[in-house]
């Protein structure tokens, strides 16, 4: 019996190097109240990759890590299947992520990743 929180599809890869994050900045920007999603089409059919960043303006390390953990969990459980193969995504978290319900976060993240307004 599968766990309720486990996603059913393949999980996206991770962006880990600074150069990868800077490359994605050249792509499309999808702004929202809770976060900014930067998307770059790599031009291949490999699995999508995602990276997370939260600036120091958001708060101290504890607050930034809470924002990052909420975003990662929303992608893992809900929004990963909305990602297009061959794309890189960078999600820039804002402080409002902490005030939103998890359902609001999942819906907004899924919408921004798909590119709909």
C-alpha positions in Angstrom: 0.0 0.0 0.0 1.6 3.3 -1.1 2.0 6.2 1.3 -0.4 9.0 0.9 2.3 11.6 0.7 4.4 9.8 -2.0 4.2 11.1 -5.5 3.4 8.7 -8.3 5.6 10.0 -11.1 9.3 10.5 -11.7 10.8 13.3 -9.6 12.7 16.2 -11.2 16.4 16.4 -10.9 18.1 19.1 -8.9 20.0 22.3 -9.8 23.0 22.5 -7.4 25.7 24.7 -9.0 25.7 28.4 -9.1 26.4 28.4 -12.8 23.2 26.4 -13.4 21.1 28.9 -11.4 22.6 31.8 -13.3 21.9 30.2 -16.6 18.2 29.8 -15.7 18.0 33.5 -15.0 18.1 34.1 -18.7 14.8 32.3 -19.2 11.2 33.3 -18.6 10.1 34.8 -15.3 6.7 34.0 -13.8 6.0 36.3 -10.9 3.6 35.6 -8.1 2.7 36.8 -4.6 4.3 33.8 -2.9 7.4 33.2 -5.1 9.0 33.8 -8.5 9.5 30.9 -10.9 12.3 31.2 -13.5 12.0 28.7 -16.4 14.6 27.9 -19.1 14.1 25.4 -21.9 17.3 23.4 -22.3 16.3 22.1 -25.7 16.5 18.3 -24.8 14.1 15.7 -23.6 15.8 14.8 -20.3 14.0 15.0 -17.0 13.2 18.5 -15.7 15.5 20.0 -13.0 14.5 22.3 -10.2 16.5 24.5 -7.8 15.3 26.6 -4.8 16.6 29.8 -3.5 15.5 32.1 -0.7 17.3 35.5 -0.3 18.5 36.9 3.1 15.8 39.6 2.8 13.3 36.9 3.8 14.8 36.4 7.2 17.4 34.5 9.1 18.5 31.0 8.3 15.7 29.3 10.2 13.0 31.3 8.3 14.7 30.7 5.0 15.0 27.0 5.6 11.3 26.8 6.5 10.4 28.6 3.3 12.6 26.2 1.3 11.3 23.1 2.9 7.7 24.1 2.2 8.5 24.8 -1.4 10.3 21.5 -1.8 7.5 19.5 -0.3 4.9 21.2 -2.5 6.9 20.3 -5.6 7.5 16.7 -4.4 3.9 16.0 -3.6 2.0 18.0 -6.1 3.8 20.1 -8.8 6.4 17.7 -10.1 4.1 16.2 -12.6 3.4 19.7 -14.1 7.1 20.2 -15.0 7.9 19.8 -18.7 10.8 17.6 -19.7 13.8 19.5 -20.9 13.1 22.5 -18.7 15.0 23.9 -15.7 13.1 25.7 -13.0 14.4 28.0 -10.2 11.9 28.8 -7.5 12.7 32.0 -5.5 10.7 31.9 -2.3 9.3 34.9 -0.5 8.3 35.4 3.1 4.5 35.1 2.2 5.0 31.3 1.7 4.9 30.9 5.5 1.6 32.6 5.8 -0.2 30.7 3.0 -1.9 27.4 3.6 -0.3 24.4 2.1 -3.2 23.9 -0.3 -2.8 27.5 -1.5 0.9 27.0 -2.0 0.4 23.8 -4.0 -2.2 25.3 -6.3 -0.2 28.5 -6.9 3.0 26.6 -7.5 1.3 24.2 -10.0 -0.2 27.2 -11.8 3.1 29.0 -12.1 5.0 25.9 -13.3 2.4 25.3 -16.0 2.6 28.9 -17.0 -1.1 29.8 -16.6 -2.1 33.0 -14.9 
